[in-house]
Amino acid sequence: MSDCNETLRELETFLDGELDEPARDAIQAHLGGCMDCLQAFDFHAELRIVIQHKCQHDELPAGLLSRIEMCFGEDFDGDGRIG
Ligand SMILES: [Zn+2]
């Protein structure tokens, strides 16, 4: 079973679909029992979808955009100014 650091390090490779099957199984097993890594994984997976959509349609789902803003913290004051 992988630990958290190992799982997060492999996350991008996993999302690229470039891991071999034993490594994928180990990550999926870890995600099944570790909420922290599952949330990190979820966020990266959604971020990829957004980036793909952004390239194609130049649009973001509103709910996800607010999640991204939350991740960047308090720097957003609501009308786009920093500080
Ligand atoms: Zn973990």
PDB file of the backbone (N, CA, C, O) and the ligand in Angstrom, with CONECT records:
HET     ZN  A 101       1
ATOM      1  N   MET A   1       0.849  -1.207   0.000  1.00  0.00           N
ATOM      2  CA  MET A   1       0.000   0.000   0.000  1.00  0.00           C
ATOM      3  C   MET A   1       0.879   1.250   0.000  1.00  0.00           C
ATOM      4  O   MET A   1       1.829   1.354   0.775  1.00  0.00           O
ATOM      5  N   SER A   2       0.552   2.185  -0.869  1.00  0.00           N
ATOM      6  CA  SER A   2       1.325   3.418  -0.962  1.00  0.00           C
ATOM      7  C   SER A   2       1.043   4.325   0.221  1.00  0.00           C
ATOM      8  O   SER A   2      -0.023   4.250   0.832  1.00  0.00           O
ATOM      9  N   ASP A   3       1.992   5.174   0.537  1.00  0.00           N
ATOM     10  CA  ASP A   3       1.690   6.216   1.511  1.00  0.00           C
ATOM     11  C   ASP A   3       1.231   7.486   0.773  1.00  0.00           C
ATOM     12  O   ASP A   3       1.192   7.522  -0.457  1.00  0.00           O
ATOM     13  N   CYS A   4       0.881   8.534   1.556  1.00  0.00           N
ATOM     14  CA  CYS A   4       0.273   9.717   0.951  1.00  0.00           C
ATOM     15  C   CYS A   4       1.238  10.421  -0.001  1.00  0.00           C
ATOM     16  O   CYS A   4       0.857  10.791  -1.112  1.00  0.00           O
ATOM     17  N   ASN A   5       2.480  10.605   0.430  1.00  0.00           N
ATOM     18  CA  ASN A   5       3.431  11.316  -0.417  1.00  0.00           C
ATOM     19  C   ASN A   5       3.617  10.610  -1.755  1.00  0.00           C
ATOM     20  O   ASN A   5       3.650  11.239  -2.813  1.00  0.00           O
ATOM     21  N   GLU A   6       3.736   9.295  -1.679  1.00  0.00           N
ATOM     22  CA  GLU A   6       3.932   8.518  -2.892  1.00  0.00           C
ATOM     23  C   GLU A   6       2.711   8.634  -3.804  1.00  0.00           C
ATOM     24  O   GLU A   6       2.843   8.791  -5.018  1.00  0.00           O
ATOM     25  N   THR A   7       1.535   8.557  -3.211  1.00  0.00           N
ATOM     26  CA  THR A   7       0.299   8.651  -3.985  1.00  0.00           C
ATOM     27  C   THR A   7       0.198  10.006  -4.685  1.00  0.00           C
ATOM     28  O   THR A   7      -0.129  10.076  -5.870  1.00  0.00           O
ATOM     29  N   LEU A   8       0.479  11.077  -3.947  1.00  0.00           N
ATOM     30  CA  LEU A   8       0.359  12.414  -4.533  1.00  0.00           C
ATOM     31  C   LEU A   8       1.422  12.646  -5.599  1.00  0.00           C
ATOM     32  O   LEU A   8       1.195  13.371  -6.568  1.00  0.00           O
ATOM     33  N   ARG A   9       2.579  12.027  -5.413  1.00  0.00           N
ATOM     34  CA  ARG A   9       3.637  12.173  -6.405  1.00  0.00           C
ATOM     35  C   ARG A   9       3.245  11.494  -7.727  1.00  0.00           C
ATOM     36  O   ARG A   9       3.611  11.953  -8.809  1.00  0.00           O
ATOM     37  N   GLU A  10       2.507  10.409  -7.613  1.00  0.00           N
ATOM     38  CA  GLU A  10       2.111   9.653  -8.810  1.00  0.00           C
ATOM     39  C   GLU A  10       0.820  10.173  -9.434  1.00  0.00           C
ATOM     40  O   GLU A  10       0.386   9.698 -10.483  1.00  0.00           O
ATOM     41  N   LEU A  11       0.211  11.164  -8.766  1.00  0.00           N
ATOM     42  CA  LEU A  11      -1.134  11.587  -9.148  1.00  0.00           C
ATOM     43  C   LEU A  11      -1.205  12.065 -10.603  1.00  0.00           C
ATOM     44  O   LEU A  11      -2.102  11.669 -11.348  1.00  0.00           O
ATOM     45  N   GLU A  12      -0.279  12.894 -10.992  1.00  0.00           N
ATOM     46  CA  GLU A  12      -0.309  13.425 -12.364  1.00  0.00           C
ATOM     47  C   GLU A  12      -0.113  12.308 -13.381  1.00  0.00           C
ATOM     48  O   GLU A  12      -0.774  12.277 -14.419  1.00  0.00           O
ATOM     49  N   THR A  13       0.798  11.397 -13.072  1.00  0.00           N
ATOM     50  CA  THR A  13       1.035  10.265 -13.971  1.00  0.00           C
ATOM     51  C   THR A  13      -0.208   9.392 -14.070  1.00  0.00           C
ATOM     52  O   THR A  13      -0.571   8.898 -15.137  1.00  0.00           O
ATOM     53  N   PHE A  14      -0.847   9.220 -12.914  1.00  0.00           N
ATOM     54  CA  PHE A  14      -2.097   8.456 -12.882  1.00  0.00           C
ATOM     55  C   PHE A  14      -3.130   9.104 -13.790  1.00  0.00           C
ATOM     56  O   PHE A  14      -3.776   8.420 -14.583  1.00  0.00           O
ATOM     57  N   LEU A  15      -3.290  10.406 -13.680  1.00  0.00           N
ATOM     58  CA  LEU A  15      -4.294  11.114 -14.485  1.00  0.00           C
ATOM     59  C   LEU A  15      -3.932  11.090 -15.969  1.00  0.00           C
ATOM     60  O   LEU A  15      -4.805  11.134 -16.836  1.00  0.00           O
ATOM     61  N   ASP A  16      -2.646  11.019 -16.242  1.00  0.00           N
ATOM     62  CA  ASP A  16      -2.214  10.888 -17.639  1.00  0.00           C
ATOM     63  C   ASP A  16      -2.490   9.498 -18.198  1.00  0.00           C
ATOM     64  O   ASP A  16      -2.386   9.273 -19.403  1.00  0.00           O
ATOM     65  N   GLY A  17      -2.843   8.566 -17.311  1.00  0.00           N
ATOM     66  CA  GLY A  17      -3.080   7.192 -17.740  1.00  0.00           C
ATOM     67  C   GLY A  17      -1.806   6.464 -18.102  1.00  0.00           C
ATOM     68  O   GLY A  17      -1.821   5.519 -18.890  1.00  0.00           O
ATOM     69  N   GLU A  18      -0.697   6.909 -17.519  1.00  0.00           N
ATOM     70  CA  GLU A  18       0.595   6.346 -17.886  1.00  0.00           C
ATOM     71  C   GLU A  18       1.182   5.406 -16.840  1.00  0.00           C
ATOM     72  O   GLU A  18       2.314   4.943 -16.984  1.00  0.00           O
ATOM     73  N   LEU A  19       0.418   5.122 -15.791  1.00  0.00           N
ATOM     74  CA  LEU A  19       0.897   4.162 -14.790  1.00  0.00           C
ATOM     75  C   LEU A  19       0.556   2.744 -15.223  1.00  0.00           C
ATOM     76  O   LEU A  19      -0.459   2.506 -15.878  1.00  0.00           O
ATOM     77  N   ASP A  20       1.417   1.811 -14.848  1.00  0.00           N
ATOM     78  CA  ASP A  20       1.069   0.420 -15.109  1.00  0.00           C
ATOM     79  C   ASP A  20       0.019  -0.052 -14.090  1.00  0.00           C
ATOM     80  O   ASP A  20      -0.278   0.633 -13.112  1.00  0.00           O
ATOM     81  N   GLU A  21      -0.522  -1.231 -14.351  1.00  0.00           N
ATOM     82  CA  GLU A  21      -1.697  -1.641 -13.605  1.00  0.00           C
ATOM     83  C   GLU A  21      -1.453  -1.817 -12.105  1.00  0.00           C
ATOM     84  O   GLU A  21      -2.284  -1.374 -11.312  1.00  0.00           O
ATOM     85  N   PRO A  22      -0.351  -2.443 -11.678  1.00  0.00           N
ATOM     86  CA  PRO A  22      -0.122  -2.564 -10.230  1.00  0.00           C
ATOM     87  C   PRO A  22      -0.051  -1.207  -9.538  1.00  0.00           C
ATOM     88  O   PRO A  22      -0.564  -1.049  -8.430  1.00  0.00           O
ATOM     89  N   ALA A  23       0.578  -0.230 -10.178  1.00  0.00           N
ATOM     90  CA  ALA A  23       0.685   1.104  -9.585  1.00  0.00           C
ATOM     91  C   ALA A  23      -0.686   1.775  -9.515  1.00  0.00           C
ATOM     92  O   ALA A  23      -1.012   2.426  -8.522  1.00  0.00           O
ATOM     93  N   ARG A  24      -1.481   1.617 -10.564  1.00  0.00           N
ATOM     94  CA  ARG A  24      -2.848   2.157 -10.545  1.00  0.00           C
ATOM     95  C   ARG A  24      -3.662   1.534  -9.427  1.00  0.00           C
ATOM     96  O   ARG A  24      -4.372   2.231  -8.702  1.00  0.00           O
ATOM     97  N   ASP A  25      -3.556   0.210  -9.289  1.00  0.00           N
ATOM     98  CA  ASP A  25      -4.308  -0.480  -8.240  1.00  0.00           C
ATOM     99  C   ASP A  25      -3.910   0.030  -6.861  1.00  0.00           C
ATOM    100  O   ASP A  25      -4.762   0.234  -5.996  1.00  0.00           O
ATOM    101  N   ALA A  26      -2.604   0.236  -6.662  1.00  0.00           N
ATOM    102  CA  ALA A  26      -2.124   0.711  -5.366  1.00  0.00           C
ATOM    103  C   ALA A  26      -2.692   2.090  -5.064  1.00  0.00           C
ATOM    104  O   ALA A  26      -3.091   2.363  -3.932  1.00  0.00           O
ATOM    105  N   ILE A  27      -2.730   2.957  -6.065  1.00  0.00           N
ATOM    106  CA  ILE A  27      -3.262   4.300  -5.851  1.00  0.00           C
ATOM    107  C   ILE A  27      -4.761   4.252  -5.587  1.00  0.00           C
ATOM    108  O   ILE A  27      -5.258   4.923  -4.684  1.00  0.00           O
ATOM    109  N   GLN A  28      -5.475   3.463  -6.371  1.00  0.00           N
ATOM    110  CA  GLN A  28      -6.914   3.378  -6.150  1.00  0.00           C
ATOM    111  C   GLN A  28      -7.230   2.807  -4.779  1.00  0.00           C
ATOM    112  O   GLN A  28      -8.181   3.233  -4.124  1.00  0.00           O
ATOM    113  N   ALA A  29      -6.425   1.836  -4.346  1.00  0.00           N
ATOM    114  CA  ALA A  29      -6.623   1.274  -3.008  1.00  0.00           C
ATOM    115  C   ALA A  29      -6.386   2.349  -1.948  1.00  0.00           C
ATOM    116  O   ALA A  29      -7.130   2.442  -0.971  1.00  0.00           O
ATOM    117  N   HIS A  30      -5.348   3.156  -2.148  1.00  0.00           N
ATOM    118  CA  HIS A  30      -5.059   4.214  -1.188  1.00  0.00           C
ATOM    119  C   HIS A  30      -6.175   5.260  -1.176  1.00  0.00           C
ATOM    120  O   HIS A  30      -6.604   5.699  -0.108  1.00  0.00           O
ATOM    121  N   LEU A  31      -6.645   5.658  -2.356  1.00  0.00           N
ATOM    122  CA  LEU A  31      -7.710   6.657  -2.440  1.00  0.00           C
ATOM    123  C   LEU A  31      -8.981   6.161  -1.762  1.00  0.00           C
ATOM    124  O   LEU A  31      -9.752   6.947  -1.212  1.00  0.00           O
ATOM    125  N   GLY A  32      -9.193   4.827  -1.809  1.00  0.00           N
ATOM    126  CA  GLY A  32     -10.370   4.253  -1.173  1.00  0.00           C
ATOM    127  C   GLY A  32     -10.382   4.421   0.336  1.00  0.00           C
ATOM    128  O   GLY A  32     -11.441   4.384   0.962  1.00  0.00           O
ATOM    129  N   GLY A  33      -9.194   4.607   0.924  1.00  0.00           N
ATOM    130  CA  GLY A  33      -9.125   4.676   2.370  1.00  0.00           C
ATOM    131  C   GLY A  33      -8.583   5.986   2.907  1.00  0.00           C
ATOM    132  O   GLY A  33      -8.443   6.145   4.119  1.00  0.00           O
ATOM    133  N   CYS A  34      -8.272   6.941   2.014  1.00  0.00           N
ATOM    134  CA  CYS A  34      -7.636   8.179   2.463  1.00  0.00           C
ATOM    135  C   CYS A  34      -8.356   9.375   1.864  1.00  0.00           C
ATOM    136  O   CYS A  34      -8.189   9.686   0.684  1.00  0.00           O
ATOM    137  N   MET A  35      -9.165  10.050   2.691  1.00  0.00           N
ATOM    138  CA  MET A  35      -9.979  11.153   2.206  1.00  0.00           C
ATOM    139  C   MET A  35      -9.128  12.322   1.707  1.00  0.00           C
ATOM    140  O   MET A  35      -9.493  12.980   0.732  1.00  0.00           O
ATOM    141  N   ASP A  36      -8.008  12.582   2.363  1.00  0.00           N
ATOM    142  CA  ASP A  36      -7.138  13.685   1.952  1.00  0.00           C
ATOM    143  C   ASP A  36      -6.660  13.509   0.515  1.00  0.00           C
ATOM    144  O   ASP A  36      -6.756  14.422  -0.305  1.00  0.00           O
ATOM    145  N   CYS A  37      -6.148  12.329   0.232  1.00  0.00           N
ATOM    146  CA  CYS A  37      -5.630  12.076  -1.105  1.00  0.00           C
ATOM    147  C   CYS A  37      -6.765  12.034  -2.123  1.00  0.00           C
ATOM    148  O   CYS A  37      -6.604  12.469  -3.263  1.00  0.00           O
ATOM    149  N   LEU A  38      -7.919  11.505  -1.700  1.00  0.00           N
ATOM    150  CA  LEU A  38      -9.057  11.446  -2.606  1.00  0.00           C
ATOM    151  C   LEU A  38      -9.484  12.851  -3.019  1.00  0.00           C
ATOM    152  O   LEU A  38      -9.798  13.091  -4.185  1.00  0.00           O
ATOM    153  N   GLN A  39      -9.495  13.780  -2.064  1.00  0.00           N
ATOM    154  CA  GLN A  39      -9.885  15.153  -2.385  1.00  0.00           C
ATOM    155  C   GLN A  39      -8.856  15.817  -3.291  1.00  0.00           C
ATOM    156  O   GLN A  39      -9.218  16.525  -4.230  1.00  0.00           O
ATOM    157  N   ALA A  40      -7.591  15.595  -3.015  1.00  0.00           N
ATOM    158  CA  ALA A  40      -6.541  16.139  -3.870  1.00  0.00           C
ATOM    159  C   ALA A  40      -6.663  15.584  -5.282  1.00  0.00           C
ATOM    160  O   ALA A  40      -6.536  16.305  -6.272  1.00  0.00           O
ATOM    161  N   PHE A  41      -6.912  14.283  -5.343  1.00  0.00           N
ATOM    162  CA  PHE A  41      -7.066  13.620  -6.630  1.00  0.00           C
ATOM    163  C   PHE A  41      -8.257  14.187  -7.396  1.00  0.00           C
ATOM    164  O   PHE A  41      -8.152  14.508  -8.580  1.00  0.00           O
ATOM    165  N   ASP A  42      -9.396  14.306  -6.702  1.00  0.00           N
ATOM    166  CA  ASP A  42     -10.617  14.858  -7.288  1.00  0.00           C
ATOM    167  C   ASP A  42     -10.375  16.240  -7.850  1.00  0.00           C
ATOM    168  O   ASP A  42     -10.790  16.557  -8.965  1.00  0.00           O
ATOM    169  N   PHE A  43      -9.690  17.069  -7.054  1.00  0.00           N
ATOM    170  CA  PHE A  43      -9.467  18.447  -7.460  1.00  0.00           C
ATOM    171  C   PHE A  43      -8.607  18.499  -8.720  1.00  0.00           C
ATOM    172  O   PHE A  43      -8.903  19.252  -9.647  1.00  0.00           O
ATOM    173  N   HIS A  44      -7.555  17.706  -8.752  1.00  0.00           N
ATOM    174  CA  HIS A  44      -6.685  17.694  -9.933  1.00  0.00           C
ATOM    175  C   HIS A  44      -7.419  17.176 -11.157  1.00  0.00           C
ATOM    176  O   HIS A  44      -7.243  17.684 -12.265  1.00  0.00           O
ATOM    177  N   ALA A  45      -8.249  16.151 -10.941  1.00  0.00           N
ATOM    178  CA  ALA A  45      -8.997  15.585 -12.062  1.00  0.00           C
ATOM    179  C   ALA A  45      -9.955  16.629 -12.638  1.00  0.00           C
ATOM    180  O   ALA A  45     -10.068  16.775 -13.855  1.00  0.00           O
ATOM    181  N   GLU A  46     -10.652  17.365 -11.737  1.00  0.00           N
ATOM    182  CA  GLU A  46     -11.579  18.395 -12.208  1.00  0.00           C
ATOM    183  C   GLU A  46     -10.833  19.535 -12.872  1.00  0.00           C
ATOM    184  O   GLU A  46     -11.285  20.088 -13.875  1.00  0.00           O
ATOM    185  N   LEU A  47      -9.685  19.883 -12.305  1.00  0.00           N
ATOM    186  CA  LEU A  47      -8.896  20.965 -12.865  1.00  0.00           C
ATOM    187  C   LEU A  47      -8.491  20.646 -14.310  1.00  0.00           C
ATOM    188  O   LEU A  47      -8.499  21.516 -15.181  1.00  0.00           O
ATOM    189  N   ARG A  48      -8.145  19.399 -14.535  1.00  0.00           N
ATOM    190  CA  ARG A  48      -7.795  18.993 -15.903  1.00  0.00           C
ATOM    191  C   ARG A  48      -8.962  19.163 -16.854  1.00  0.00           C
ATOM    192  O   ARG A  48      -8.799  19.639 -17.978  1.00  0.00           O
ATOM    193  N   ILE A  49     -10.152  18.766 -16.391  1.00  0.00           N
ATOM    194  CA  ILE A  49     -11.344  18.896 -17.221  1.00  0.00           C
ATOM    195  C   ILE A  49     -11.584  20.365 -17.534  1.00  0.00           C
ATOM    196  O   ILE A  49     -11.884  20.723 -18.673  1.00  0.00           O
ATOM    197  N   VAL A  50     -11.450  21.217 -16.516  1.00  0.00           N
ATOM    198  CA  VAL A  50     -11.651  22.650 -16.704  1.00  0.00           C
ATOM    199  C   VAL A  50     -10.664  23.203 -17.720  1.00  0.00           C
ATOM    200  O   VAL A  50     -11.034  23.974 -18.606  1.00  0.00           O
ATOM    201  N   ILE A  51      -9.412  22.804 -17.586  1.00  0.00           N
ATOM    202  CA  ILE A  51      -8.395  23.316 -18.502  1.00  0.00           C
ATOM    203  C   ILE A  51      -8.708  22.869 -19.939  1.00  0.00           C
ATOM    204  O   ILE A  51      -8.559  23.640 -20.888  1.00  0.00           O
ATOM    205  N   GLN A  52      -9.139  21.629 -20.075  1.00  0.00           N
ATOM    206  CA  GLN A  52      -9.524  21.155 -21.403  1.00  0.00           C
ATOM    207  C   GLN A  52     -10.698  21.955 -21.953  1.00  0.00           C
ATOM    208  O   GLN A  52     -10.696  22.353 -23.118  1.00  0.00           O
ATOM    209  N   HIS A  53     -11.702  22.188 -21.107  1.00  0.00           N
ATOM    210  CA  HIS A  53     -12.857  22.970 -21.543  1.00  0.00           C
ATOM    211  C   HIS A  53     -12.459  24.390 -21.870  1.00  0.00           C
ATOM    212  O   HIS A  53     -12.941  24.983 -22.835  1.00  0.00           O
ATOM    213  N   LYS A  54     -11.570  24.929 -21.052  1.00  0.00           N
ATOM    214  CA  LYS A  54     -11.130  26.304 -21.241  1.00  0.00           C
ATOM    215  C   LYS A  54     -10.468  26.442 -22.615  1.00  0.00           C
ATOM    216  O   LYS A  54     -10.679  27.428 -23.321  1.00  0.00           O
ATOM    217  N   CYS A  55      -9.671  25.446 -22.977  1.00  0.00           N
ATOM    218  CA  CYS A  55      -9.030  25.477 -24.282  1.00  0.00           C
ATOM    219  C   CYS A  55     -10.060  25.429 -25.402  1.00  0.00           C
ATOM    220  O   CYS A  55      -9.881  26.038 -26.457  1.00  0.00           O
ATOM    221  N   GLN A  56     -11.149  24.691 -25.154  1.00  0.00           N
ATOM    222  CA  GLN A  56     -12.116  24.482 -26.226  1.00  0.00           C
ATOM    223  C   GLN A  56     -13.194  25.557 -26.264  1.00  0.00           C
ATOM    224  O   GLN A  56     -13.587  26.001 -27.342  1.00  0.00           O
ATOM    225  N   HIS A  57     -13.678  25.981 -25.092  1.00  0.00           N
ATOM    226  CA  HIS A  57     -14.877  26.828 -25.057  1.00  0.00           C
ATOM    227  C   HIS A  57     -14.674  28.151 -24.332  1.00  0.00           C
ATOM    228  O   HIS A  57     -15.527  29.036 -24.386  1.00  0.00           O
ATOM    229  N   ASP A  58     -13.551  28.278 -23.662  1.00  0.00           N
ATOM    230  CA  ASP A  58     -13.300  29.505 -22.909  1.00  0.00           C
ATOM    231  C   ASP A  58     -14.378  29.767 -21.867  1.00  0.00           C
ATOM    232  O   ASP A  58     -14.792  30.908 -21.662  1.00  0.00           O
ATOM    233  N   GLU A  59     -14.834  28.695 -21.205  1.00  0.00           N
ATOM    234  CA  GLU A  59     -15.847  28.831 -20.167  1.00  0.00           C
ATOM    235  C   GLU A  59     -15.463  27.987 -18.968  1.00  0.00           C
ATOM    236  O   GLU A  59     -14.841  26.936 -19.122  1.00  0.00           O
ATOM    237  N   LEU A  60     -15.828  28.438 -17.771  1.00  0.00           N
ATOM    238  CA  LEU A  60     -15.619  27.650 -16.566  1.00  0.00           C
ATOM    239  C   LEU A  60     -16.961  27.373 -15.903  1.00  0.00           C
ATOM    240  O   LEU A  60     -17.820  28.253 -15.851  1.00  0.00           O
ATOM    241  N   PRO A  61     -17.149  26.152 -15.394  1.00  0.00           N
ATOM    242  CA  PRO A  61     -18.327  25.919 -14.546  1.00  0.00           C
ATOM    243  C   PRO A  61     -18.250  26.801 -13.306  1.00  0.00           C
ATOM    244  O   PRO A  61     -17.204  26.888 -12.664  1.00  0.00           O
ATOM    245  N   ALA A  62     -19.355  27.454 -12.972  1.00  0.00           N
ATOM    246  CA  ALA A  62     -19.341  28.434 -11.890  1.00  0.00           C
ATOM    247  C   ALA A  62     -18.929  27.831 -10.559  1.00  0.00           C
ATOM    248  O   ALA A  62     -18.139  28.434  -9.832  1.00  0.00           O
ATOM    249  N   GLY A  63     -19.441  26.664 -10.224  1.00  0.00           N
ATOM    250  CA  GLY A  63     -19.112  26.038  -8.948  1.00  0.00           C
ATOM    251  C   GLY A  63     -17.639  25.755  -8.810  1.00  0.00           C
ATOM    252  O   GLY A  63     -17.056  25.955  -7.745  1.00  0.00           O
ATOM    253  N   LEU A  64     -17.037  25.291  -9.879  1.00  0.00           N
ATOM    254  CA  LEU A  64     -15.621  24.959  -9.808  1.00  0.00           C
ATOM    255  C   LEU A  64     -14.775  26.216  -9.734  1.00  0.00           C
ATOM    256  O   LEU A  64     -13.751  26.242  -9.052  1.00  0.00           O
ATOM    257  N   LEU A  65     -15.198  27.249 -10.429  1.00  0.00           N
ATOM    258  CA  LEU A  65     -14.447  28.503 -10.373  1.00  0.00           C
ATOM    259  C   LEU A  65     -14.376  29.025  -8.945  1.00  0.00           C
ATOM    260  O   LEU A  65     -13.327  29.495  -8.504  1.00  0.00           O
ATOM    261  N   SER A  66     -15.491  28.942  -8.221  1.00  0.00           N
ATOM    262  CA  SER A  66     -15.467  29.423  -6.841  1.00  0.00           C
ATOM    263  C   SER A  66     -14.567  28.547  -5.979  1.00  0.00           C
ATOM    264  O   SER A  66     -13.929  29.041  -5.049  1.00  0.00           O
ATOM    265  N   ARG A  67     -14.511  27.247  -6.278  1.00  0.00           N
ATOM    266  CA  ARG A  67     -13.586  26.384  -5.543  1.00  0.00           C
ATOM    267  C   ARG A  67     -12.143  26.783  -5.792  1.00  0.00           C
ATOM    268  O   ARG A  67     -11.327  26.791  -4.871  1.00  0.00           O
ATOM    269  N   ILE A  68     -11.829  27.113  -7.034  1.00  0.00           N
ATOM    270  CA  ILE A  68     -10.467  27.522  -7.363  1.00  0.00           C
ATOM    271  C   ILE A  68     -10.141  28.831  -6.648  1.00  0.00           C
ATOM    272  O   ILE A  68      -9.042  28.990  -6.116  1.00  0.00           O
ATOM    273  N   GLU A  69     -11.083  29.760  -6.635  1.00  0.00           N
ATOM    274  CA  GLU A  69     -10.849  31.028  -5.941  1.00  0.00           C
ATOM    275  C   GLU A  69     -10.608  30.794  -4.455  1.00  0.00           C
ATOM    276  O   GLU A  69      -9.753  31.442  -3.851  1.00  0.00           O
ATOM    277  N   MET A  70     -11.368  29.861  -3.862  1.00  0.00           N
ATOM    278  CA  MET A  70     -11.155  29.537  -2.456  1.00  0.00           C
ATOM    279  C   MET A  70      -9.740  29.027  -2.213  1.00  0.00           C
ATOM    280  O   MET A  70      -9.114  29.346  -1.203  1.00  0.00           O
ATOM    281  N   CYS A  71      -9.251  28.232  -3.154  1.00  0.00           N
ATOM    282  CA  CYS A  71      -7.907  27.683  -2.995  1.00  0.00           C
ATOM    283  C   CYS A  71      -6.849  28.774  -3.036  1.00  0.00           C
ATOM    284  O   CYS A  71      -5.802  28.653  -2.399  1.00  0.00           O
ATOM    285  N   PHE A  72      -7.115  29.830  -3.778  1.00  0.00           N
ATOM    286  CA  PHE A  72      -6.154  30.925  -3.839  1.00  0.00           C
ATOM    287  C   PHE A  72      -6.309  31.864  -2.655  1.00  0.00           C
ATOM    288  O   PHE A  72      -5.532  32.807  -2.503  1.00  0.00           O
ATOM    289  N   GLY A  73      -7.312  31.615  -1.812  1.00  0.00           N
ATOM    290  CA  GLY A  73      -7.422  32.316  -0.540  1.00  0.00           C
ATOM    291  C   GLY A  73      -8.094  33.661  -0.641  1.00  0.00           C
ATOM    292  O   GLY A  73      -8.984  33.873  -1.464  1.00  0.00           O
ATOM    293  N   GLU A  74      -7.651  34.574   0.219  1.00  0.00           N
ATOM    294  CA  GLU A  74      -8.377  35.826   0.448  1.00  0.00           C
ATOM    295  C   GLU A  74      -7.980  36.932  -0.519  1.00  0.00           C
ATOM    296  O   GLU A  74      -8.458  38.061  -0.407  1.00  0.00           O
ATOM    297  N   ASP A  75      -7.107  36.611  -1.467  1.00  0.00           N
ATOM    298  CA  ASP A  75      -6.617  37.665  -2.354  1.00  0.00           C
ATOM    299  C   ASP A  75      -7.705  38.217  -3.270  1.00  0.00           C
ATOM    300  O   ASP A  75      -7.646  39.368  -3.703  1.00  0.00           O
ATOM    301  N   PHE A  76      -8.693  37.381  -3.554  1.00  0.00           N
ATOM    302  CA  PHE A  76      -9.812  37.867  -4.353  1.00  0.00           C
ATOM    303  C   PHE A  76     -10.771  38.644  -3.450  1.00  0.00           C
ATOM    304  O   PHE A  76     -11.166  38.140  -2.398  1.00  0.00           O
ATOM    305  N   ASP A  77     -11.137  39.818  -3.828  1.00  0.00           N
ATOM    306  CA  ASP A  77     -12.102  40.549  -3.027  1.00  0.00           C
ATOM    307  C   ASP A  77     -13.461  40.632  -3.708  1.00  0.00           C
ATOM    308  O   ASP A  77     -14.326  41.388  -3.266  1.00  0.00           O
ATOM    309  N   GLY A  78     -13.655  39.890  -4.743  1.00  0.00           N
ATOM    310  CA  GLY A  78     -14.989  39.767  -5.327  1.00  0.00           C
ATOM    311  C   GLY A  78     -15.159  40.498  -6.642  1.00  0.00           C
ATOM    312  O   GLY A  78     -16.000  40.107  -7.451  1.00  0.00           O
ATOM    313  N   ASP A  79     -14.392  41.540  -6.880  1.00  0.00           N
ATOM    314  CA  ASP A  79     -14.535  42.206  -8.169  1.00  0.00           C
ATOM    315  C   ASP A  79     -13.208  42.234  -8.952  1.00  0.00           C
ATOM    316  O   ASP A  79     -12.981  43.089  -9.808  1.00  0.00           O
ATOM    317  N   GLY A  80     -12.361  41.278  -8.625  1.00  0.00           N
ATOM    318  CA  GLY A  80     -11.203  41.059  -9.459  1.00  0.00           C
ATOM    319  C   GLY A  80      -9.956  41.786  -9.023  1.00  0.00           C
ATOM    320  O   GLY A  80      -8.876  41.526  -9.552  1.00  0.00           O
ATOM    321  N   ARG A  81     -10.077  42.702  -8.058  1.00  0.00           N
ATOM    322  CA  ARG A  81      -8.891  43.393  -7.597  1.00  0.00           C
ATOM    323  C   ARG A  81      -8.109  42.537  -6.608  1.00  0.00           C
ATOM    324  O   ARG A  81      -8.708  41.764  -5.859  1.00  0.00           O
ATOM    325  N   ILE A  82      -6.831  42.656  -6.590  1.00  0.00           N
ATOM    326  CA  ILE A  82      -5.983  41.934  -5.630  1.00  0.00           C
ATOM    327  C   ILE A  82      -5.736  42.840  -4.426  1.00  0.00           C
ATOM    328  O   ILE A  82      -5.438  44.025  -4.577  1.00  0.00           O
ATOM    329  N   GLY A  83      -5.864  42.266  -3.230  1.00  0.00           N
ATOM    330  CA  GLY A  83      -5.554  43.019  -2.025  1.00  0.00           C
ATOM    331  C   GLY A  83      -6.819  43.464  -1.400  1.00  0.00           C
ATOM    332  O   GLY A  83      -6.795  44.123  -0.361  1.00  0.00           O
TER     333      GLY A  83
HETATM  334 ZN    ZN A 101      -3.261   9.535   1.503  1.00  0.00          ZN2+
END
